[in-house]
Amino acid sequence: VEEIIKGRKAMFSENYQNAKKISILLKSKKIEEAKPLIKKISDNYKKLLDYFPENTKEGFKTEALPSIWENKDEFNALMQKASDDMIKLAKAIETAEDLRAVQKELMWSNCTACHSKFRAPH
């Protein structure tokens, strides 16, 4: 249980760190350098689907709310959407006029949607 909770926390943390790096890279128009990070975030969201078994609801400083398990289909759909949106972001940054707007729509909005319903305030 400890390994699973710490593993998911590490993946979410890595996603956040990579998302910040992506923002910096895109601000500098370094699109090709951002793409591997985008792919990594997408892959992590898919892996996270397996990191919320019933026996990991509490302990080890988890910030996951019970709503994850109460609304498992919704949570899983959000993880899948976040993964899919990162793939869309990798394509969209090629031609986007406003890189900040496309990041907000395809990356940061998923973070906000999940945190507002499935993560304890911190």
N, C-alpha and C positions, 0 to 999 in steps of 0.2 A: 504494500500500500504506500509506504513512504517513497519508494522509488518512482511509483506512478505519479504521485502528487508533485514531487520535486521535478520529475521529468516534464510534466505539463507546464509547471511554472517556468522552467528553463526555456521551453519552446516559446511561450508567450513573451518572455523577456527578450529572447533572441529576435522575435518578430518585431517587437517595439524598437529595439536598437537598430535593426535593419531598416525599418520604416523611416527612422530619423536619418539614417545614412542616405537612403533613397531621396529624401527631400533635399538634402544638401547636394547630392550629385545632380539632381534634376535642375536645381537652381543654377548650377554651373553648366547646364546643358550637356552633362556627361551621361547621355542616354545609354550607351552600350555598357558602361560600368555599372549602371543601376540594374540592368536586366538579370544578372545572376542572383542578386539579392531579392529581386521580385519573385524569381522562381523558387528560391529557398523559402520565402514566406508562404507561397502557395503550397509547397510540399508540406510544410509544418502544419498548416491548417488541416490538410487531409489526414496527417498522422494523429492530430489531436482528437479526431473522431473516436479513437480507441483509448483515449486517456481519461475517460470519465465513467469507469465501471461503478456499480452500486456501492461497493465497499470503500469508495474514496470520497465520500461526502464530507468528512471532517478529519481534522488532525493535520499536523505538519504545516501549520500556518496557511492552510488553503484559504483563498479568498473567493472560492467558488460558492455561489448561493444554491440553496436547495432547488431553486427554479430550474436549474440545469436538468435535474433528474425528473422534476415534475412536468417539464415541457421538453423532453428529450428530442422529439422529432423537430421541434422548432430550433433548438440549439444546434442539432446536427445540420439542419438546413442552412443555418447561419454560417457555420464553419465551412460548409461546401460552397456557399455563395461567396464567402471571403476568399476562398481558394480560387474559384472561377474568376472573380473580379480582379485578382492579381494578374492572372493570365491576360485578361482584357486590358489591364493597365500597361502591361509590357507591349501590347500592340498599339494602344492609344497614344503612348508617349512619342511614337514615331512621327505622328502628324498633328498632335494637339497644339493649338494656338496658346492655350493657357494651361501650363503644366500643373500649376497649383490647384486649379479647379478640377482637373481630371484626377489628381491624387486625392483630393477631398472626396470626390464622388466614389472612386473605386477602391480606395484604401482606408482613409481615416473614418469614413462614415460607418464602415463595418466594425471598426474598433469601438466607436461610440455606441452603436446599436447593441453590441454584445455587453459592454460594460454597464450600460444603463439597466439591463435586465438580469444579467447572469453573474455579475461580479460585485462583491462587497465594496462599499466605498473605502477609499484608502487615502 
